[in-house]
Amino acid sequence: MSNLEQIFIMIGAIAGSTALWKFFETRMRIKAEQRKEMFDNSDSSQYREDLKERVEKLTKQLEEANKKILALTEKVSALEVENKFLQKEIDILKSK
């Protein structure tokens, strides 16, 4: 084999391997995009988004309920103190 033949073979091999690499790279990118598109359009993805919205809504409701519970607890404490004072007054009035 002459040097000229070896050079042509080398150029052909390099060109062929570059073309093959680009082909496989493009093919892998297209498959990845198709998988992503299938995943985004699937029912499980939509179901998951619905669950996220429900969790956010329930979290807000829980926070509101906790605030209401704290307010009611304060009122109960105030009523207990008032009840103690009224009980003392009743005891004083009974002893007279």
Backbone atoms as SQL, in Angstrom:
CREATE TABLE atoms (id INTEGER PRIMARY KEY, chain TEXT, resi INTEGER, resn TEXT, atom TEXT, x REAL, y REAL, z REAL);
INSERT INTO atoms VALUES
  (1, 'A', 1, 'MET', 'N', 0.840, -1.163, 0.000),
  (2, 'A', 1, 'MET', 'CA', 0.000, 0.000, 0.000),
  (3, 'A', 1, 'MET', 'C', 0.894, 1.238, 0.000),
  (4, 'A', 2, 'SER', 'N', 0.558, 2.156, -0.835),
  (5, 'A', 2, 'SER', 'CA', 1.383, 3.360, -0.917),
  (6, 'A', 2, 'SER', 'C', 0.918, 4.384, 0.112),
  (7, 'A', 3, 'ASN', 'N', 1.730, 5.382, 0.266),
  (8, 'A', 3, 'ASN', 'CA', 1.395, 6.439, 1.230),
  (9, 'A', 3, 'ASN', 'C', 0.115, 7.153, 0.848),
  (10, 'A', 4, 'LEU', 'N', -0.101, 7.331, -0.432),
  (11, 'A', 4, 'LEU', 'CA', -1.295, 8.020, -0.901),
  (12, 'A', 4, 'LEU', 'C', -2.552, 7.220, -0.554),
  (13, 'A', 5, 'GLU', 'N', -2.499, 5.920, -0.718),
  (14, 'A', 5, 'GLU', 'CA', -3.637, 5.067, -0.361),
  (15, 'A', 5, 'GLU', 'C', -3.903, 5.117, 1.138),
  (16, 'A', 6, 'GLN', 'N', -2.860, 5.103, 1.934),
  (17, 'A', 6, 'GLN', 'CA', -3.024, 5.174, 3.395),
  (18, 'A', 6, 'GLN', 'C', -3.646, 6.501, 3.811),
  (19, 'A', 7, 'ILE', 'N', -3.253, 7.574, 3.162),
  (20, 'A', 7, 'ILE', 'CA', -3.817, 8.899, 3.476),
  (21, 'A', 7, 'ILE', 'C', -5.307, 8.918, 3.143),
  (22, 'A', 8, 'PHE', 'N', -5.708, 8.385, 1.987),
  (23, 'A', 8, 'PHE', 'CA', -7.120, 8.349, 1.614),
  (24, 'A', 8, 'PHE', 'C', -7.939, 7.486, 2.575),
  (25, 'A', 9, 'ILE', 'N', -7.378, 6.371, 2.963),
  (26, 'A', 9, 'ILE', 'CA', -8.065, 5.489, 3.915),
  (27, 'A', 9, 'ILE', 'C', -8.232, 6.195, 5.260),
  (28, 'A', 10, 'MET', 'N', -7.199, 6.907, 5.703),
  (29, 'A', 10, 'MET', 'CA', -7.259, 7.612, 6.977),
  (30, 'A', 10, 'MET', 'C', -8.299, 8.736, 6.923),
  (31, 'A', 11, 'ILE', 'N', -8.302, 9.484, 5.822),
  (32, 'A', 11, 'ILE', 'CA', -9.283, 10.560, 5.668),
  (33, 'A', 11, 'ILE', 'C', -10.698, 9.986, 5.643),
  (34, 'A', 12, 'GLY', 'N', -10.873, 8.889, 4.926),
  (35, 'A', 12, 'GLY', 'CA', -12.189, 8.233, 4.868),
  (36, 'A', 12, 'GLY', 'C', -12.635, 7.744, 6.235),
  (37, 'A', 13, 'ALA', 'N', -11.716, 7.173, 6.995),
  (38, 'A', 13, 'ALA', 'CA', -12.053, 6.671, 8.335),
  (39, 'A', 13, 'ALA', 'C', -12.429, 7.816, 9.269),
  (40, 'A', 14, 'ILE', 'N', -11.675, 8.904, 9.210),
  (41, 'A', 14, 'ILE', 'CA', -11.976, 10.062, 10.063),
  (42, 'A', 14, 'ILE', 'C', -13.327, 10.661, 9.699),
  (43, 'A', 15, 'ALA', 'N', -13.557, 10.840, 8.403),
  (44, 'A', 15, 'ALA', 'CA', -14.831, 11.409, 7.956),
  (45, 'A', 15, 'ALA', 'C', -15.985, 10.490, 8.344),
  (46, 'A', 16, 'GLY', 'N', -15.780, 9.197, 8.177),
  (47, 'A', 16, 'GLY', 'CA', -16.834, 8.242, 8.518),
  (48, 'A', 16, 'GLY', 'C', -17.121, 8.210, 10.002),
  (49, 'A', 17, 'SER', 'N', -16.087, 8.238, 10.836),
  (50, 'A', 17, 'SER', 'CA', -16.312, 8.192, 12.282),
  (51, 'A', 17, 'SER', 'C', -16.976, 9.480, 12.773),
  (52, 'A', 18, 'THR', 'N', -16.613, 10.623, 12.193),
  (53, 'A', 18, 'THR', 'CA', -17.252, 11.894, 12.564),
  (54, 'A', 18, 'THR', 'C', -18.722, 11.876, 12.184),
  (55, 'A', 19, 'ALA', 'N', -19.019, 11.389, 11.002),
  (56, 'A', 19, 'ALA', 'CA', -20.406, 11.324, 10.548),
  (57, 'A', 19, 'ALA', 'C', -21.213, 10.366, 11.425),
  (58, 'A', 20, 'LEU', 'N', -20.608, 9.224, 11.762),
  (59, 'A', 20, 'LEU', 'CA', -21.300, 8.275, 12.636),
  (60, 'A', 20, 'LEU', 'C', -21.564, 8.889, 14.013),
  (61, 'A', 21, 'TRP', 'N', -20.576, 9.585, 14.541),
  (62, 'A', 21, 'TRP', 'CA', -20.731, 10.222, 15.862),
  (63, 'A', 21, 'TRP', 'C', -21.870, 11.238, 15.834),
  (64, 'A', 22, 'LYS', 'N', -21.926, 12.084, 14.812),
  (65, 'A', 22, 'LYS', 'CA', -23.008, 13.068, 14.693),
  (66, 'A', 22, 'LYS', 'C', -24.359, 12.368, 14.550),
  (67, 'A', 23, 'PHE', 'N', -24.402, 11.296, 13.783),
  (68, 'A', 23, 'PHE', 'CA', -25.643, 10.556, 13.598),
  (69, 'A', 23, 'PHE', 'C', -26.153, 10.011, 14.938),
  (70, 'A', 24, 'PHE', 'N', -25.271, 9.336, 15.683),
  (71, 'A', 24, 'PHE', 'CA', -25.691, 8.762, 16.962),
  (72, 'A', 24, 'PHE', 'C', -26.026, 9.845, 17.986),
  (73, 'A', 25, 'GLU', 'N', -25.296, 10.952, 17.956),
  (74, 'A', 25, 'GLU', 'CA', -25.579, 12.052, 18.871),
  (75, 'A', 25, 'GLU', 'C', -26.968, 12.635, 18.596),
  (76, 'A', 26, 'THR', 'N', -27.280, 12.861, 17.335),
  (77, 'A', 26, 'THR', 'CA', -28.589, 13.382, 16.948),
  (78, 'A', 26, 'THR', 'C', -29.691, 12.389, 17.309),
  (79, 'A', 27, 'ARG', 'N', -29.441, 11.130, 17.060),
  (80, 'A', 27, 'ARG', 'CA', -30.426, 10.087, 17.369),
  (81, 'A', 27, 'ARG', 'C', -30.714, 10.029, 18.871),
  (82, 'A', 28, 'MET', 'N', -29.661, 10.117, 19.694),
  (83, 'A', 28, 'MET', 'CA', -29.841, 10.083, 21.144),
  (84, 'A', 28, 'MET', 'C', -30.603, 11.321, 21.629),
  (85, 'A', 29, 'ARG', 'N', -30.309, 12.488, 21.060),
  (86, 'A', 29, 'ARG', 'CA', -30.988, 13.712, 21.444),
  (87, 'A', 29, 'ARG', 'C', -32.484, 13.630, 21.112),
  (88, 'A', 30, 'ILE', 'N', -32.795, 13.123, 19.927),
  (89, 'A', 30, 'ILE', 'CA', -34.198, 12.999, 19.515),
  (90, 'A', 30, 'ILE', 'C', -34.943, 12.033, 20.427),
  (91, 'A', 31, 'LYS', 'N', -34.327, 10.906, 20.762),
  (92, 'A', 31, 'LYS', 'CA', -34.969, 9.935, 21.660),
  (93, 'A', 31, 'LYS', 'C', -35.198, 10.543, 23.036),
  (94, 'A', 32, 'ALA', 'N', -34.230, 11.308, 23.534),
  (95, 'A', 32, 'ALA', 'CA', -34.376, 11.943, 24.850),
  (96, 'A', 32, 'ALA', 'C', -35.516, 12.947, 24.838),
  (97, 'A', 33, 'GLU', 'N', -35.631, 13.714, 23.761),
  (98, 'A', 33, 'GLU', 'CA', -36.726, 14.682, 23.647),
  (99, 'A', 33, 'GLU', 'C', -38.072, 13.969, 23.576),
  (100, 'A', 34, 'GLN', 'N', -38.132, 12.856, 22.856),
  (101, 'A', 34, 'GLN', 'CA', -39.380, 12.099, 22.768),
  (102, 'A', 34, 'GLN', 'C', -39.787, 11.546, 24.123),
  (103, 'A', 35, 'ARG', 'N', -38.810, 11.015, 24.884),
  (104, 'A', 35, 'ARG', 'CA', -39.115, 10.498, 26.228),
  (105, 'A', 35, 'ARG', 'C', -39.612, 11.608, 27.139),
  (106, 'A', 36, 'LYS', 'N', -38.964, 12.763, 27.049),
  (107, 'A', 36, 'LYS', 'CA', -39.372, 13.894, 27.885),
  (108, 'A', 36, 'LYS', 'C', -40.782, 14.342, 27.517),
  (109, 'A', 37, 'GLU', 'N', -41.071, 14.393, 26.229),
  (110, 'A', 37, 'GLU', 'CA', -42.396, 14.790, 25.767),
  (111, 'A', 37, 'GLU', 'C', -43.452, 13.789, 26.232),
  (112, 'A', 38, 'MET', 'N', -43.135, 12.502, 26.143),
  (113, 'A', 38, 'MET', 'CA', -44.076, 11.480, 26.615),
  (114, 'A', 38, 'MET', 'C', -44.322, 11.619, 28.109),
  (115, 'A', 39, 'PHE', 'N', -43.260, 11.892, 28.853),
  (116, 'A', 39, 'PHE', 'CA', -43.384, 12.029, 30.306),
  (117, 'A', 39, 'PHE', 'C', -44.211, 13.256, 30.668),
  (118, 'A', 40, 'ASP', 'N', -43.988, 14.371, 29.964),
  (119, 'A', 40, 'ASP', 'CA', -44.727, 15.598, 30.247),
  (120, 'A', 40, 'ASP', 'C', -46.211, 15.456, 29.917),
  (121, 'A', 41, 'ASN', 'N', -46.535, 14.655, 28.919),
  (122, 'A', 41, 'ASN', 'CA', -47.925, 14.495, 28.503),
  (123, 'A', 41, 'ASN', 'C', -48.622, 13.311, 29.164),
  (124, 'A', 42, 'SER', 'N', -47.911, 12.582, 29.980),
  (125, 'A', 42, 'SER', 'CA', -48.509, 11.379, 30.558),
  (126, 'A', 42, 'SER', 'C', -49.485, 11.735, 31.675),
  (127, 'A', 43, 'ASP', 'N', -50.376, 10.805, 31.972),
  (128, 'A', 43, 'ASP', 'CA', -51.367, 11.006, 33.020),
  (129, 'A', 43, 'ASP', 'C', -50.717, 11.106, 34.388),
  (130, 'A', 44, 'SER', 'N', -49.657, 10.378, 34.591),
  (131, 'A', 44, 'SER', 'CA', -49.003, 10.411, 35.904),
  (132, 'A', 44, 'SER', 'C', -48.425, 11.787, 36.187),
  (133, 'A', 45, 'SER', 'N', -47.925, 12.456, 35.161),
  (134, 'A', 45, 'SER', 'CA', -47.385, 13.810, 35.346),
  (135, 'A', 45, 'SER', 'C', -48.504, 14.778, 35.707),
  (136, 'A', 46, 'GLN', 'N', -49.621, 14.677, 35.024),
  (137, 'A', 46, 'GLN', 'CA', -50.763, 15.539, 35.320),
  (138, 'A', 46, 'GLN', 'C', -51.320, 15.218, 36.705),
  (139, 'A', 47, 'TYR', 'N', -51.343, 13.963, 37.055),
  (140, 'A', 47, 'TYR', 'CA', -51.818, 13.551, 38.377),
  (141, 'A', 47, 'TYR', 'C', -50.916, 14.105, 39.462),
  (142, 'A', 48, 'ARG', 'N', -49.616, 14.085, 39.211),
  (143, 'A', 48, 'ARG', 'CA', -48.654, 14.605, 40.184),
  (144, 'A', 48, 'ARG', 'C', -48.854, 16.117, 40.369),
  (145, 'A', 49, 'GLU', 'N', -49.096, 16.844, 39.281),
  (146, 'A', 49, 'GLU', 'CA', -49.338, 18.283, 39.388),
  (147, 'A', 49, 'GLU', 'C', -50.600, 18.553, 40.202),
  (148, 'A', 50, 'ASP', 'N', -51.626, 17.733, 39.991),
  (149, 'A', 50, 'ASP', 'CA', -52.863, 17.871, 40.758),
  (150, 'A', 50, 'ASP', 'C', -52.599, 17.633, 42.240),
  (151, 'A', 51, 'LEU', 'N', -51.791, 16.640, 42.541),
  (152, 'A', 51, 'LEU', 'CA', -51.458, 16.356, 43.942),
  (153, 'A', 51, 'LEU', 'C', -50.679, 17.496, 44.577),
  (154, 'A', 52, 'LYS', 'N', -49.770, 18.097, 43.825),
  (155, 'A', 52, 'LYS', 'CA', -49.018, 19.235, 44.350),
  (156, 'A', 52, 'LYS', 'C', -49.954, 20.387, 44.703),
  (157, 'A', 53, 'GLU', 'N', -50.915, 20.668, 43.824),
  (158, 'A', 53, 'GLU', 'CA', -51.879, 21.734, 44.082),
  (159, 'A', 53, 'GLU', 'C', -52.708, 21.416, 45.325),
  (160, 'A', 54, 'ARG', 'N', -53.124, 20.172, 45.464),
  (161, 'A', 54, 'ARG', 'CA', -53.919, 19.784, 46.633),
  (162, 'A', 54, 'ARG', 'C', -53.112, 19.921, 47.923),
  (163, 'A', 55, 'VAL', 'N', -51.837, 19.539, 47.880),
  (164, 'A', 55, 'VAL', 'CA', -50.988, 19.654, 49.068),
  (165, 'A', 55, 'VAL', 'C', -50.835, 21.118, 49.462),
  (166, 'A', 56, 'GLU', 'N', -50.630, 22.000, 48.481),
  (167, 'A', 56, 'GLU', 'CA', -50.510, 23.431, 48.780),
  (168, 'A', 56, 'GLU', 'C', -51.802, 23.961, 49.402),
  (169, 'A', 57, 'LYS', 'N', -52.937, 23.557, 48.841),
  (170, 'A', 57, 'LYS', 'CA', -54.228, 24.010, 49.358),
  (171, 'A', 57, 'LYS', 'C', -54.442, 23.510, 50.787),
  (172, 'A', 58, 'LEU', 'N', -54.144, 22.238, 51.027),
  (173, 'A', 58, 'LEU', 'CA', -54.324, 21.673, 52.363),
  (174, 'A', 58, 'LEU', 'C', -53.365, 22.294, 53.375),
  (175, 'A', 59, 'THR', 'N', -52.163, 22.645, 52.924),
  (176, 'A', 59, 'THR', 'CA', -51.201, 23.297, 53.812),
  (177, 'A', 59, 'THR', 'C', -51.733, 24.662, 54.258),
  (178, 'A', 60, 'LYS', 'N', -52.286, 25.419, 53.330),
  (179, 'A', 60, 'LYS', 'CA', -52.861, 26.728, 53.672),
  (180, 'A', 60, 'LYS', 'C', -54.023, 26.560, 54.644),
  (181, 'A', 61, 'GLN', 'N', -54.877, 25.584, 54.386),
  (182, 'A', 61, 'GLN', 'CA', -56.014, 25.345, 55.275),
  (183, 'A', 61, 'GLN', 'C', -55.542, 24.941, 56.668),
  (184, 'A', 62, 'LEU', 'N', -54.495, 24.140, 56.744),
  (185, 'A', 62, 'LEU', 'CA', -53.961, 23.724, 58.034),
  (186, 'A', 62, 'LEU', 'C', -53.397, 24.917, 58.806),
  (187, 'A', 63, 'GLU', 'N', -52.699, 25.804, 58.115),
  (188, 'A', 63, 'GLU', 'CA', -52.176, 26.995, 58.771),
  (189, 'A', 63, 'GLU', 'C', -53.305, 27.864, 59.319),
  (190, 'A', 64, 'GLU', 'N', -54.372, 28.034, 58.528),
  (191, 'A', 64, 'GLU', 'CA', -55.526, 28.812, 58.987),
  (192, 'A', 64, 'GLU', 'C', -56.181, 28.148, 60.193),
  (193, 'A', 65, 'ALA', 'N', -56.297, 26.836, 60.158),
  (194, 'A', 65, 'ALA', 'CA', -56.912, 26.114, 61.279),
  (195, 'A', 65, 'ALA', 'C', -56.061, 26.259, 62.537),
  (196, 'A', 66, 'ASN', 'N', -54.737, 26.220, 62.390),
  (197, 'A', 66, 'ASN', 'CA', -53.852, 26.396, 63.550),
  (198, 'A', 66, 'ASN', 'C', -54.017, 27.785, 64.151),
  (199, 'A', 67, 'LYS', 'N', -54.157, 28.813, 63.306),
  (200, 'A', 67, 'LYS', 'CA', -54.373, 30.169, 63.813),
  (201, 'A', 67, 'LYS', 'C', -55.690, 30.251, 64.587),
  (202, 'A', 68, 'LYS', 'N', -56.738, 29.622, 64.049),
  (203, 'A', 68, 'LYS', 'CA', -58.035, 29.632, 64.733),
  (204, 'A', 68, 'LYS', 'C', -57.948, 28.887, 66.067),
  (205, 'A', 69, 'ILE', 'N', -57.227, 27.789, 66.093),
  (206, 'A', 69, 'ILE', 'CA', -57.071, 27.023, 67.340),
  (207, 'A', 69, 'ILE', 'C', -56.355, 27.861, 68.384),
  (208, 'A', 70, 'LEU', 'N', -55.307, 28.579, 67.975),
  (209, 'A', 70, 'LEU', 'CA', -54.590, 29.441, 68.913),
  (210, 'A', 70, 'LEU', 'C', -55.500, 30.537, 69.460),
  (211, 'A', 71, 'ALA', 'N', -56.317, 31.134, 68.594),
  (212, 'A', 71, 'ALA', 'CA', -57.242, 32.179, 69.044),
  (213, 'A', 71, 'ALA', 'C', -58.251, 31.610, 70.037),
  (214, 'A', 72, 'LEU', 'N', -58.778, 30.431, 69.750),
  (215, 'A', 72, 'LEU', 'CA', -59.751, 29.807, 70.655),
  (216, 'A', 72, 'LEU', 'C', -59.105, 29.419, 71.984),
  (217, 'A', 73, 'THR', 'N', -57.853, 28.978, 71.936),
  (218, 'A', 73, 'THR', 'CA', -57.140, 28.623, 73.156),
  (219, 'A', 73, 'THR', 'C', -56.968, 29.853, 74.045),
  (220, 'A', 74, 'GLU', 'N', -56.660, 30.995, 73.434),
  (221, 'A', 74, 'GLU', 'CA', -56.545, 32.244, 74.201),
  (222, 'A', 74, 'GLU', 'C', -57.870, 32.592, 74.861),
  (223, 'A', 75, 'LYS', 'N', -58.962, 32.454, 74.122),
  (224, 'A', 75, 'LYS', 'CA', -60.281, 32.781, 74.678),
  (225, 'A', 75, 'LYS', 'C', -60.628, 31.851, 75.835),
  (226, 'A', 76, 'VAL', 'N', -60.308, 30.569, 75.693),
  (227, 'A', 76, 'VAL', 'CA', -60.582, 29.609, 76.767),
  (228, 'A', 76, 'VAL', 'C', -59.782, 29.966, 78.006),
  (229, 'A', 77, 'SER', 'N', -58.523, 30.345, 77.826),
  (230, 'A', 77, 'SER', 'CA', -57.690, 30.737, 78.969),
  (231, 'A', 77, 'SER', 'C', -58.269, 31.961, 79.660),
  (232, 'A', 78, 'ALA', 'N', -58.707, 32.939, 78.877),
  (233, 'A', 78, 'ALA', 'CA', -59.305, 34.146, 79.454),
  (234, 'A', 78, 'ALA', 'C', -60.578, 33.794, 80.218),
  (235, 'A', 79, 'LEU', 'N', -61.387, 32.902, 79.667),
  (236, 'A', 79, 'LEU', 'CA', -62.621, 32.499, 80.348),
  (237, 'A', 79, 'LEU', 'C', -62.322, 31.728, 81.633),
  (238, 'A', 80, 'GLU', 'N', -61.267, 30.935, 81.656),
  (239, 'A', 80, 'GLU', 'CA', -60.882, 30.210, 82.869),
  (240, 'A', 80, 'GLU', 'C', -60.488, 31.186, 83.976),
  (241, 'A', 81, 'VAL', 'N', -59.716, 32.213, 83.605),
  (242, 'A', 81, 'VAL', 'CA', -59.316, 33.224, 84.601),
  (243, 'A', 81, 'VAL', 'C', -60.555, 33.953, 85.122),
  (244, 'A', 82, 'GLU', 'N', -61.429, 34.328, 84.202),
  (245, 'A', 82, 'GLU', 'CA', -62.654, 35.022, 84.617),
  (246, 'A', 82, 'GLU', 'C', -63.509, 34.122, 85.505),
  (247, 'A', 83, 'ASN', 'N', -63.562, 32.851, 85.199),
  (248, 'A', 83, 'ASN', 'CA', -64.330, 31.897, 85.990),
  (249, 'A', 83, 'ASN', 'C', -63.760, 31.793, 87.408),
  (250, 'A', 84, 'LYS', 'N', -62.432, 31.807, 87.531),
  (251, 'A', 84, 'LYS', 'CA', -61.811, 31.743, 88.854),
  (252, 'A', 84, 'LYS', 'C', -62.217, 32.950, 89.691),
  (253, 'A', 85, 'PHE', 'N', -62.143, 34.148, 89.081),
  (254, 'A', 85, 'PHE', 'CA', -62.528, 35.348, 89.823),
  (255, 'A', 85, 'PHE', 'C', -64.005, 35.321, 90.213),
  (256, 'A', 86, 'LEU', 'N', -64.850, 34.877, 89.305),
  (257, 'A', 86, 'LEU', 'CA', -66.284, 34.796, 89.613),
  (258, 'A', 86, 'LEU', 'C', -66.541, 33.768, 90.709),
  (259, 'A', 87, 'GLN', 'N', -65.813, 32.660, 90.695),
  (260, 'A', 87, 'GLN', 'CA', -65.968, 31.633, 91.722),
  (261, 'A', 87, 'GLN', 'C', -65.565, 32.189, 93.088),
  (262, 'A', 88, 'LYS', 'N', -64.485, 32.985, 93.121),
  (263, 'A', 88, 'LYS', 'CA', -64.059, 33.602, 94.372),
  (264, 'A', 88, 'LYS', 'C', -65.123, 34.569, 94.883),
  (265, 'A', 89, 'GLU', 'N', -65.714, 35.354, 93.982),
  (266, 'A', 89, 'GLU', 'CA', -66.760, 36.292, 94.382),
  (267, 'A', 89, 'GLU', 'C', -67.980, 35.545, 94.918),
  (268, 'A', 90, 'ILE', 'N', -68.323, 34.443, 94.271),
  (269, 'A', 90, 'ILE', 'CA', -69.462, 33.633, 94.739),
  (270, 'A', 90, 'ILE', 'C', -69.175, 33.098, 96.136),
  (271, 'A', 91, 'ASP', 'N', -67.950, 32.612, 96.366),
  (272, 'A', 91, 'ASP', 'CA', -67.586, 32.100, 97.678),
  (273, 'A', 91, 'ASP', 'C', -67.647, 33.203, 98.734),
  (274, 'A', 92, 'ILE', 'N', -67.193, 34.419, 98.376),
  (275, 'A', 92, 'ILE', 'CA', -67.262, 35.538, 99.311),
  (276, 'A', 92, 'ILE', 'C', -68.694, 35.900, 99.621),
  (277, 'A', 93, 'LEU', 'N', -69.547, 35.925, 98.597),
  (278, 'A', 93, 'LEU', 'CA', -70.954, 36.261, 98.812),
  (279, 'A', 93, 'LEU', 'C', -71.666, 35.193, 99.643),
  (280, 'A', 94, 'LYS', 'N', -71.283, 33.931, 99.459),
  (281, 'A', 94, 'LYS', 'CA', -71.912, 32.863, 100.216),
  (282, 'A', 94, 'LYS', 'C', -71.523, 32.930, 101.687),
  (283, 'A', 95, 'SER', 'N', -70.293, 33.347, 101.946),
  (284, 'A', 95, 'SER', 'CA', -69.832, 33.399, 103.340),
  (285, 'A', 95, 'SER', 'C', -70.438, 34.565, 104.105),
  (286, 'A', 96, 'LYS', 'N', -70.981, 35.561, 103.444),
  (287, 'A', 96, 'LYS', 'CA', -71.572, 36.710, 104.136),
  (288, 'A', 96, 'LYS', 'C', -72.953, 36.458, 104.601);
